[in-house]
Amino acid sequence: SVSSTKRLALHQACFKLRAASSHYGCHTTEDPFVEVCRFILLLIEIYPDAAGMRESRHGCLPLHLASFASCIRPSSPPLANDNNQIPTLFQDRVAAAQPPP
C-alpha cells in the first residue's frame, strides 16, 4: 500500500537512521549510521528550509524523526561498571559524521 504521509527527502533520511543504526558493527568499510548522517547534512545544505517543515502524519520536524531514530538500543545491557557505554558510542558516531574542518 502507498502511504499518504507527505515527507521531504530530509524527513525520509532522518527516519532511516533507525535502520542504519541496526547495522552498527557490521563488517563494512563505513558505518551506515555515519553515511546517513552525512547525507542528512548534505540535504540540509541543499535545502535548509526543510529542517523547519513538518511531515503530515504526526507533524514531526526532521529533528524529531532523527532524535527518535537515533536512540540506541543495545543488543545487550551495558556492563554494571560501564554506565557511559551508550552515550560514548553515540557521540563517537555523531562525531564521525561531521564534515572535515
N, CA, C and O atoms as a Tinker XYZ file with bonds, in Angstrom:
   404  protein
     1  N      0.834000   -1.182000    0.000000    73     2
     2  CA     0.000000    0.000000    0.000000    64     1     3
     3  C      0.880000    1.247000    0.000000    63     2     4     5
     4  O      1.970000    1.254000    0.572000    81     3
     5  N      0.401000    2.273000   -0.634000    73     3     6
     6  CA     1.125000    3.528000   -0.720000    64     5     7
     7  C      0.683000    4.417000    0.437000    63     6     8     9
     8  O     -0.509000    4.611000    0.673000    81     7
     9  N      1.661000    4.949000    1.146000    73     7    10
    10  CA     1.368000    5.818000    2.283000    64     9    11
    11  C      0.951000    7.191000    1.780000    63    10    12    13
    12  O      1.473000    7.690000    0.783000    81    11
    13  N      0.008000    7.787000    2.481000    73    11    14
    14  CA    -0.410000    9.142000    2.120000    64    13    15
    15  C      0.371000   10.184000    2.918000    63    14    16    17
    16  O      0.136000   11.384000    2.778000    81    15
    17  N      1.300000    9.723000    3.753000    73    15    18
    18  CA     2.118000   10.645000    4.531000    64    17    19
    19  C      3.031000   11.419000    3.601000    63    18    20    21
    20  O      3.704000   10.836000    2.750000    81    19
    21  N      3.054000   12.731000    3.765000    73    19    22
    22  CA     3.905000   13.579000    2.935000    64    21    23
    23  C      5.163000   13.913000    3.723000    63    22    24    25
    24  O      5.114000   14.535000    4.784000    81    23
    25  N      6.290000   13.480000    3.170000    73    23    26
    26  CA     7.588000   13.750000    3.773000    64    25    27
    27  C      8.552000   14.202000    2.680000    63    26    28    29
    28  O      8.492000   13.752000    1.536000    81    27
    29  N      9.434000   15.100000    3.075000    73    27    30
    30  CA    10.520000   15.515000    2.190000    64    29    31
    31  C     11.652000   14.496000    2.293000    63    30    32    33
    32  O     11.636000   13.622000    3.160000    81    31
    33  N     12.624000   14.617000    1.409000    73    31    34
    34  CA    13.785000   13.728000    1.445000    64    33    35
    35  C     14.483000   13.798000    2.808000    63    34    36    37
    36  O     14.984000   12.787000    3.299000    81    35
    37  N     14.516000   14.978000    3.414000    73    35    38
    38  CA    15.149000   15.130000    4.721000    64    37    39
    39  C     14.410000   14.323000    5.783000    63    38    40    41
    40  O     15.049000   13.685000    6.621000    81    39
    41  N     13.078000   14.338000    5.766000    73    39    42
    42  CA    12.299000   13.536000    6.704000    64    41    43
    43  C     12.619000   12.048000    6.519000    63    42    44    45
    44  O     12.833000   11.321000    7.490000    81    43
    45  N     12.647000   11.617000    5.275000    73    43    46
    46  CA    12.912000   10.198000    4.990000    64    45    47
    47  C     14.296000    9.792000    5.480000    63    46    48    49
    48  O     14.459000    8.731000    6.084000    81    47
    49  N     15.281000   10.627000    5.224000    73    47    50
    50  CA    16.647000   10.308000    5.660000    64    49    51
    51  C     16.730000   10.241000    7.182000    63    50    52    53
    52  O     17.370000    9.339000    7.723000    81    51
    53  N     16.099000   11.170000    7.872000    73    51    54
    54  CA    16.100000   11.156000    9.339000    64    53    55
    55  C     15.386000    9.923000    9.866000    63    54    56    57
    56  O     15.815000    9.316000   10.848000    81    55
    57  N     14.303000    9.561000    9.212000    73    55    58
    58  CA    13.538000    8.382000    9.604000    64    57    59
    59  C     14.366000    7.105000    9.422000    63    58    60    61
    60  O     14.213000    6.155000   10.189000    81    59
    61  N     15.229000    7.080000    8.425000    73    59    62
    62  CA    16.033000    5.894000    8.113000    64    61    63
    63  C     17.222000    5.698000    9.053000    63    62    64    65
    64  O     17.904000    4.677000    8.970000    81    63
    65  N     17.481000    6.644000    9.932000    73    63    66
    66  CA    18.593000    6.474000   10.866000    64    65    67
    67  C     18.431000    5.226000   11.725000    63    66    68    69
    68  O     19.424000    4.582000   12.064000    81    67
    69  N     17.201000    4.875000   12.083000    73    67    70
    70  CA    16.977000    3.687000   12.917000    64    69    71
    71  C     17.496000    2.440000   12.198000    63    70    72    73
    72  O     18.189000    1.619000   12.799000    81    71
    73  N     17.162000    2.298000   10.917000    73    71    74
    74  CA    17.631000    1.135000   10.164000    64    73    75
    75  C     19.149000    1.154000   10.041000    63    74    76    77
    76  O     19.795000    0.111000   10.136000    81    75
    77  N     19.713000    2.329000    9.833000    73    75    78
    78  CA    21.175000    2.429000    9.723000    64    77    79
    79  C     21.843000    2.076000   11.048000    63    78    80    81
    80  O     22.920000    1.481000   11.063000    81    79
    81  N     21.207000    2.442000   12.155000    73    79    82
    82  CA    21.768000    2.139000   13.476000    64    81    83
    83  C     21.816000    0.653000   13.732000    63    82    84    85
    84  O     22.711000    0.169000   14.425000    81    83
    85  N     20.865000   -0.079000   13.183000    73    83    86
    86  CA    20.813000   -1.518000   13.435000    64    85    87
    87  C     21.962000   -2.260000   12.756000    63    86    88    89
    88  O     22.234000   -3.416000   13.082000    81    87
    89  N     22.632000   -1.604000   11.817000    73    87    90
    90  CA    23.752000   -2.241000   11.125000    64    89    91
    91  C     25.091000   -1.884000   11.744000    63    90    92    93
    92  O     26.142000   -2.228000   11.202000    81    91
    93  N     25.058000   -1.189000   12.888000    73    91    94
    94  CA    26.302000   -0.790000   13.549000    64    93    95
    95  C     27.087000   -2.027000   13.936000    63    94    96    97
    96  O     26.537000   -2.967000   14.509000    81    95
    97  N     28.355000   -2.024000   13.628000    73    95    98
    98  CA    29.219000   -3.145000   13.975000    64    97    99
    99  C     29.314000   -4.191000   12.881000    63    98   100   101
   100  O     30.100000   -5.131000   12.994000    81    99
   101  N     28.517000   -4.043000   11.811000    73    99   102
   102  CA    28.630000   -4.989000   10.696000    64   101   103
   103  C     29.983000   -4.790000   10.029000    63   102   104   105
   104  O     30.604000   -3.735000   10.154000    81   103
   105  N     30.413000   -5.784000    9.344000    73   103   106
   106  CA    31.725000   -5.717000    8.701000    64   105   107
   107  C     31.629000   -4.951000    7.380000    63   106   108   109
   108  O     31.582000   -5.537000    6.298000    81   107
   109  N     31.601000   -3.632000    7.505000    73   107   110
   110  CA    31.586000   -2.764000    6.334000    64   109   111
   111  C     32.719000   -1.762000    6.477000    63   110   112   113
   112  O     33.271000   -1.579000    7.562000    81   111
   113  N     33.052000   -1.126000    5.386000    73   111   114
   114  CA    34.140000   -0.149000    5.439000    64   113   115
   115  C     33.697000    1.150000    6.081000    63   114   116   117
   116  O     34.531000    1.894000    6.597000    81   115
   117  N     32.405000    1.442000    6.061000    73   115   118
   118  CA    31.895000    2.689000    6.636000    64   117   119
   119  C     30.647000    2.371000    7.453000    63   118   120   121
   120  O     29.842000    1.525000    7.064000    81   119
   121  N     30.493000    3.044000    8.571000    73   119   122
   122  CA    29.328000    2.882000    9.431000    64   121   123
   123  C     28.103000    3.432000    8.693000    63   122   124   125
   124  O     28.100000    4.607000    8.327000    81   123
   125  N     27.058000    2.618000    8.464000    73   123   126
   126  CA    25.863000    3.106000    7.759000    64   125   127
   127  C     25.213000    4.304000    8.449000    63   126   128   129
   128  O     24.671000    5.178000    7.772000    81   127
   129  N     25.257000    4.362000    9.774000    73   127   130
   130  CA    24.704000    5.488000   10.520000    64   129   131
   131  C     25.431000    6.769000   10.130000    63   130   132   133
   132  O     24.801000    7.803000    9.909000    81   131
   133  N     26.747000    6.701000   10.046000    73   131   134
   134  CA    27.558000    7.865000    9.685000    64   133   135
   135  C     27.236000    8.294000    8.257000    63   134   136   137
   136  O     27.128000    9.488000    7.976000    81   135
   137  N     27.084000    7.337000    7.365000    73   135   138
   138  CA    26.754000    7.661000    5.975000    64   137   139
   139  C     25.405000    8.379000    5.878000    63   138   140   141
   140  O     25.277000    9.350000    5.132000    81   139
   141  N     24.401000    7.914000    6.622000    73   139   142
   142  CA    23.094000    8.571000    6.599000    64   141   143
   143  C     23.202000    9.969000    7.200000    63   142   144   145
   144  O     22.594000   10.911000    6.692000    81   143
   145  N     23.973000   10.109000    8.278000    73   143   146
   146  CA    24.158000   11.440000    8.887000    64   145   147
   147  C     24.804000   12.410000    7.902000    63   146   148   149
   148  O     24.408000   13.573000    7.825000    81   147
   149  N     25.776000   11.946000    7.163000    73   147   150
   150  CA    26.416000   12.806000    6.154000    64   149   151
   151  C     25.419000   13.207000    5.067000    63   150   152   153
   152  O     25.426000   14.342000    4.591000    81   151
   153  N     24.572000   12.271000    4.686000    73   151   154
   154  CA    23.553000   12.567000    3.677000    64   153   155
   155  C     22.561000   13.597000    4.212000    63   154   156   157
   156  O     22.151000   14.499000    3.481000    81   155
   157  N     22.171000   13.471000    5.484000    73   155   158
   158  CA    21.271000   14.438000    6.110000    64   157   159
   159  C     21.896000   15.836000    6.093000    63   158   160   161
   160  O     21.226000   16.820000    5.780000    81   159
   161  N     23.179000   15.912000    6.429000    73   159   162
   162  CA    23.861000   17.213000    6.400000    64   161   163
   163  C     23.876000   17.796000    4.987000    63   162   164   165
   164  O     23.711000   19.003000    4.812000    81   163
   165  N     24.071000   16.952000    3.992000    73   163   166
   166  CA    24.047000   17.403000    2.607000    64   165   167
   167  C     22.660000   17.929000    2.232000    63   166   168   169
   168  O     22.545000   18.982000    1.605000    81   167
   169  N     21.613000   17.203000    2.613000    73   167   170
   170  CA    20.254000   17.647000    2.312000    64   169   171
   171  C     19.956000   18.998000    2.964000    63   170   172   173
   172  O     19.316000   19.853000    2.352000    81   171
   173  N     20.416000   19.193000    4.203000    73   171   174
   174  CA    20.198000   20.468000    4.891000    64   173   175
   175  C     20.970000   21.585000    4.200000    63   174   176   177
   176  O     20.493000   22.717000    4.115000    81   175
   177  N     22.158000   21.264000    3.710000    73   175   178
   178  CA    22.953000   22.261000    2.990000    64   177   179
   179  C     22.251000   22.677000    1.694000    63   178   180   181
   180  O     22.249000   23.853000    1.330000    81   179
   181  N     21.659000   21.704000    1.005000    73   179   182
   182  CA    20.982000   21.971000   -0.260000    64   181   183
   183  C     19.670000   22.723000   -0.048000    63   182   184   185
   184  O     19.355000   23.651000   -0.792000    81   183
   185  N     18.911000   22.320000    0.966000    73   183   186
   186  CA    17.581000   22.907000    1.197000    64   185   187
   187  C     17.371000   23.121000    2.694000    63   186   188   189
   188  O     16.660000   22.348000    3.336000    81   187
   189  N     17.987000   24.172000    3.257000    73   187   190
   190  CA    17.922000   24.403000    4.709000    64   189   191
   191  C     16.505000   24.602000    5.247000    63   190   192   193
   192  O     16.242000   24.281000    6.406000    81   191
   193  N     15.595000   25.121000    4.437000    73   191   194
   194  CA    14.223000   25.346000    4.898000    64   193   195
   195  C     13.515000   24.036000    5.270000    63   194   196   197
   196  O     12.564000   24.049000    6.051000    81   195
   197  N     13.965000   22.928000    4.725000    73   195   198
   198  CA    13.346000   21.631000    5.023000    64   197   199
   199  C     13.447000   21.284000    6.501000    63   198   200   201
   200  O     12.599000   20.561000    7.023000    81   199
   201  N     14.463000   21.783000    7.176000    73   199   202
   202  CA    14.646000   21.487000    8.599000    64   201   203
   203  C     13.499000   22.032000    9.446000    63   202   204   205
   204  O     13.273000   21.549000   10.556000    81   203
   205  N     12.781000   23.017000    8.947000    73   203   206
   206  CA    11.670000   23.602000    9.688000    64   205   207
   207  C     10.303000   23.158000    9.207000    63   206   208   209
   208  O      9.287000   23.692000    9.651000    81   207
   209  N     10.263000   22.188000    8.304000    73   207   210
   210  CA     8.992000   21.725000    7.750000    64   209   211
   211  C      8.561000   20.423000    8.417000    63   210   212   213
   212  O      9.373000   19.528000    8.651000    81   211
   213  N      7.276000   20.337000    8.715000    73   211   214
   214  CA     6.717000   19.164000    9.395000    64   213   215
   215  C      6.184000   18.154000    8.388000    63   214   216   217
   216  O      5.671000   18.521000    7.331000    81   215
   217  N      6.317000   16.860000    8.739000    73   215   218
   218  CA     5.714000   15.839000    7.894000    64   217   219
   219  C      4.232000   15.746000    8.249000    63   218   220   221
   220  O      3.820000   16.227000    9.305000    81   219
   221  N      3.431000   15.136000    7.384000    73   219   222
   222  CA     1.979000   15.214000    7.541000    64   221   223
   223  C      1.384000   14.175000    8.481000    63   222   224   225
   224  O      0.249000   14.352000    8.925000    81   223
   225  N      2.087000   13.111000    8.801000    73   223   226
   226  CA     1.476000   12.055000    9.622000    64   225   227
   227  C      1.304000   12.469000   11.081000    63   226   228   229
   228  O      0.199000   12.405000   11.620000    81   227
   229  N      2.392000   12.893000   11.719000    73   227   230
   230  CA     2.343000   13.273000   13.132000    64   229   231
   231  C      2.754000   14.724000   13.355000    63   230   232   233
   232  O      2.753000   15.206000   14.488000    81   231
   233  N      3.101000   15.410000   12.288000    73   231   234
   234  CA     3.529000   16.798000   12.418000    64   233   235
   235  C      4.954000   16.930000   12.915000    63   234   236   237
   236  O      5.323000   17.953000   13.491000    81   235
   237  N      5.758000   15.896000   12.695000    73   235   238
   238  CA     7.136000   15.899000   13.189000    64   237   239
   239  C      8.058000   16.714000   12.283000    63   238   240   241
   240  O      7.949000   16.684000   11.057000    81   239
   241  N      8.957000   17.435000   12.925000    73   239   242
   242  CA    10.069000   18.058000   12.213000    64   241   243
   243  C     11.113000   16.982000   11.949000    63   242   244   245
   244  O     11.109000   15.951000   12.622000    81   243
   245  N     12.011000   17.195000   10.983000    73   243   246
   246  CA    13.085000   16.230000   10.769000    64   245   247
   247  C     13.877000   15.942000   12.051000    63   246   248   249
   248  O     14.306000   14.811000   12.280000    81   247
   249  N     14.066000   16.960000   12.873000    73   247   250
   250  CA    14.786000   16.773000   14.133000    64   249   251
   251  C     14.092000   15.741000   15.023000    63   250   252   253
   252  O     14.761000   14.929000   15.663000    81   251
   253  N     12.756000   15.766000   15.070000    73   251   254
   254  CA    12.020000   14.784000   15.869000    64   253   255
   255  C     12.281000   13.377000   15.350000    63   254   256   257
   256  O     12.533000   12.461000   16.133000    81   255
   257  N     12.222000   13.203000   14.044000    73   255   258
   258  CA    12.439000   11.882000   13.444000    64   257   259
   259  C     13.866000   11.400000   13.687000    63   258   260   261
   260  O     14.088000   10.229000   13.996000    81   259
   261  N     14.828000   12.303000   13.546000    73   259   262
   262  CA    16.229000   11.931000   13.778000    64   261   263
   263  C     16.458000   11.572000   15.238000    63   262   264   265
   264  O     17.180000   10.621000   15.538000    81   263
   265  N     15.855000   12.319000   16.139000    73   263   266
   266  CA    16.025000   12.044000   17.563000    64   265   267
   267  C     15.452000   10.686000   17.925000    63   266   268   269
   268  O     16.087000    9.907000   18.635000    81   267
   269  N     14.264000   10.406000   17.441000    73   267   270
   270  CA    13.643000    9.114000   17.707000    64   269   271
   271  C     14.473000    7.975000   17.111000    63   270   272   273
   272  O     14.728000    6.965000   17.767000    81   271
   273  N     14.883000    8.155000   15.873000    73   271   274
   274  CA    15.603000    7.095000   15.180000    64   273   275
   275  C     17.020000    6.886000   15.713000    63   274   276   277
   276  O     17.596000    5.811000   15.549000    81   275
   277  N     17.573000    7.902000   16.343000    73   275   278
   278  CA    18.948000    7.814000   16.830000    64   277   279
   279  C     19.064000    7.186000   18.207000    63   278   280   281
   280  O     20.170000    6.940000   18.688000    81   279
   281  N     17.943000    6.928000   18.838000    73   279   282
   282  CA    18.008000    6.290000   20.160000    64   281   283
   283  C     18.628000    4.909000   19.989000    63   282   284   285
   284  O     18.096000    4.054000   19.281000    81   283
   285  N     19.735000    4.713000   20.638000    73   283   286
   286  CA    20.452000    3.444000   20.505000    64   285   287
   287  C     19.867000    2.441000   21.470000    63   286   288   289
   288  O     19.734000    2.706000   22.665000    81   287
   289  N     19.524000    1.299000   20.942000    73   287   290
   290  CA    19.052000    0.199000   21.763000    64   289   291
   291  C     20.129000   -0.871000   21.728000    63   290   292   293
   292  O     20.286000   -1.557000   20.718000    81   291
   293  N     20.870000   -1.024000   22.812000    73   291   294
   294  CA    21.941000   -2.016000   22.809000    64   293   295
   295  C     21.378000   -3.428000   22.703000    63   294   296   297
   296  O     20.299000   -3.717000   23.221000    81   295
   297  N     22.117000   -4.302000   22.029000    73   295   298
   298  CA    21.683000   -5.686000   21.900000    64   297   299
   299  C     21.806000   -6.414000   23.227000    63   298   300   301
   300  O     21.097000   -7.391000   23.469000    81   299
   301  N     22.698000   -5.948000   24.087000    73   299   302
   302  CA    22.819000   -6.499000   25.427000    64   301   303
   303  C     22.966000   -5.330000   26.389000    63   302   304   305
   304  O     23.477000   -4.276000   26.009000    81   303
   305  N     22.523000   -5.505000   27.634000    73   303   306
   306  CA    22.626000   -4.391000   28.576000    64   305   307
   307  C     24.069000   -4.013000   28.833000    63   306   308   309
   308  O     24.949000   -4.874000   28.797000    81   307
   309  N     24.334000   -2.715000   29.098000    73   307   310
   310  CA    25.696000   -2.305000   29.398000    64   309   311
   311  C     26.187000   -2.984000   30.672000    63   310   312   313
   312  O     25.402000   -3.345000   31.549000    81   311
   313  N     27.480000   -3.145000   30.747000    73   311   314
   314  CA    28.063000   -3.729000   31.939000    64   313   315
   315  C     27.799000   -2.838000   33.142000    63   314   316   317
   316  O     27.700000   -1.618000   33.006000    81   315
   317  N     27.684000   -3.440000   34.311000    73   315   318
   318  CA    27.373000   -2.689000   35.527000    64   317   319
   319  C     28.389000   -1.584000   35.789000    63   318   320   321
   320  O     28.030000   -0.530000   36.314000    81   319
   321  N     29.643000   -1.808000   35.434000    73   319   322
   322  CA    30.681000   -0.808000   35.697000    64   321   323
   323  C     30.914000    0.120000   34.510000    63   322   324   325
   324  O     31.876000    0.887000   34.519000    81   323
   325  N     30.072000    0.072000   33.501000    73   323   326
   326  CA    30.256000    0.889000   32.302000    64   325   327
   327  C     28.983000    1.664000   31.977000    63   326   328   329
   328  O     28.368000    1.438000   30.935000    81   327
   329  N     28.587000    2.571000   32.859000    73   327   330
   330  CA    27.353000    3.336000   32.674000    64   329   331
   331  C     27.425000    4.312000   31.519000    63   330   332   333
   332  O     26.385000    4.789000   31.066000    81   331
   333  N     28.605000    4.625000   31.028000    73   331   334
   334  CA    28.750000    5.613000   29.952000    64   333   335
   335  C     28.907000    4.980000   28.577000    63   334   336   337
   336  O     29.175000    5.689000   27.607000    81   335
   337  N     28.749000    3.678000   28.469000    73   335   338
   338  CA    28.984000    2.983000   27.207000    64   337   339
   339  C     28.095000    3.507000   26.080000    63   338   340   341
   340  O     28.598000    3.806000   24.997000    81   339
   341  N     26.800000    3.624000   26.308000    73   339   342
   342  CA    25.877000    4.012000   25.243000    64   341   343
   343  C     26.092000    5.453000   24.795000    63   342   344   345
   344  O     26.223000    5.682000   23.593000    81   343
   345  N     26.137000    6.446000   25.700000    73   343   346
   346  CA    26.371000    7.819000   25.224000    64   345   347
   347  C     27.678000    7.962000   24.466000    63   346   348   349
   348  O     27.745000    8.719000   23.498000    81   347
   349  N     28.720000    7.252000   24.883000    73   347   350
   350  CA    30.008000    7.340000   24.201000    64   349   351
   351  C     29.910000    6.794000   22.785000    63   350   352   353
   352  O     30.457000    7.395000   21.860000    81   351
   353  N     29.227000    5.669000   22.593000    73   351   354
   354  CA    29.057000    5.108000   21.248000    64   353   355
   355  C     28.338000    6.103000   20.351000    63   354   356   357
   356  O     28.737000    6.313000   19.206000    81   355
   357  N     27.287000    6.710000   20.868000    73   355   358
   358  CA    26.518000    7.665000   20.076000    64   357   359
   359  C     27.369000    8.882000   19.741000    63   358   360   361
   360  O     27.383000    9.325000   18.593000    81   359
   361  N     28.076000    9.429000   20.722000    73   359   362
   362  CA    28.903000   10.615000   20.491000    64   361   363
   363  C     29.992000   10.327000   19.470000    63   362   364   365
   364  O     30.280000   11.171000   18.620000    81   363
   365  N     30.599000    9.153000   19.539000    73   363   366
   366  CA    31.647000    8.792000   18.577000    64   365   367
   367  C     31.086000    8.733000   17.162000    63   366   368   369
   368  O     31.729000    9.190000   16.217000    81   367
   369  N     29.893000    8.173000   17.017000    73   367   370
   370  CA    29.301000    8.036000   15.696000    64   369   371
   371  C     28.884000    9.388000   15.132000    63   370   372   373
   372  O     29.053000    9.638000   13.939000    81   371
   373  N     28.348000   10.255000   15.966000    73   371   374
   374  CA    27.952000   11.589000   15.507000    64   373   375
   375  C     29.201000   12.389000   15.131000    63   374   376   377
   376  O     29.202000   13.101000   14.126000    81   375
   377  N     30.246000   12.276000   15.921000    73   375   378
   378  CA    31.497000   12.990000   15.606000    64   377   379
   379  C     32.060000   12.528000   14.269000    63   378   380   381
   380  O     32.597000   13.336000   13.511000    81   379
   381  N     31.941000   11.252000   13.976000    73   379   382
   382  CA    32.445000   10.720000   12.709000    64   381   383
   383  C     31.664000   11.259000   11.512000    63   382   384   385
   384  O     32.191000   11.296000   10.400000    81   383
   385  N     30.427000   11.675000   11.725000    73   383   386
   386  CA    29.598000   12.164000   10.625000    64   385   387
   387  C     29.862000   13.629000   10.292000    63   386   388   389
   388  O     29.430000   14.116000    9.248000    81   387
   389  N     30.559000   14.322000   11.162000    73   387   390
   390  CA    30.826000   15.741000   10.932000    64   389   391
   391  C     31.761000   15.925000    9.744000    63   390   392   393
   392  O     32.711000   15.160000    9.577000    81   391
   393  N     31.500000   16.933000    8.918000    73   391   394
   394  CA    32.386000   17.177000    7.775000    64   393   395
   395  C     33.765000   17.638000    8.287000    63   394   396   397
   396  O     33.863000   18.249000    9.352000    81   395
   397  N     34.800000   17.346000    7.537000    73   395   398
   398  CA    36.142000   17.783000    7.959000    64   397   399
   399  C     36.223000   19.291000    8.023000    63   398   400   401
   400  O     35.547000   19.977000    7.255000    81   399
   401  N     37.049000   19.834000    8.937000    73   399   402
   402  CA    37.165000   21.300000    9.075000    64   401   403
   403  C     37.751000   21.963000    7.850000    63   402   404
   404  O     37.907000   23.184000    7.823000    81   403
